[in-house]
Amino acid sequence: MTRLVVLALVFLDFAAFSVYAVDQFGYVGLFEQVLANAATLQIGLDLVIALGLVSLWMWSDAAERGLPFWPYAVVTLALGSLGPLAYLIHRDLREVRAGARQRALA
């Protein structure tokens, strides 16, 4: 349960920061900033590689657990790390609910 709270706090904080950044630069402006120089491009490419690897893991994990993958993949493409964070929250909520059902039946 603690993990779920931490994930939710990180999600909410990062979502709020993302709204702030889009407000400051605009959605297209964020990409313009990533392409501004070699340093920001390197960080952007690193993010693409990392999110690609996370998406591959998420696809495999979702298949094993019977969870949807594509909604989170689309969110990842549009909003970056918020997609995997939302997936982890969904995954943990499902486990918490399953545990509660098992305890209720016992």
C-alpha positions, 0 to 999 in steps of 0.5 A: 500500500505504501508503494501505491501512495508513493506512486500516486504522489510521484504521478500527481507531482509530475503531472502538475509539473508537466502542466506548468511546463506546457503552460510556460512553453506550449506542447510544441515548445517543449519539443523545440526546447529538446531540439535546441542544442546537443545537450538537450537533444541527448537528454531527449534521446535518452528519455526516448530510449528509456521509455521504449525499454519501459514500454517493452517491459510494460507490454510483457507485464500487461500480457502476463497480468491480463491488463490493458497495454495500449491505453498506457502506450498512447499516454506514454507517447503523448505525455512521457513518464505519466503513462508508465506511472499510471500503469503501475498505479493501475497494476497495484490497485488491481493487486490491492483489490484482489487481496481485499477480495481474498481476505473477504472470502476467507 
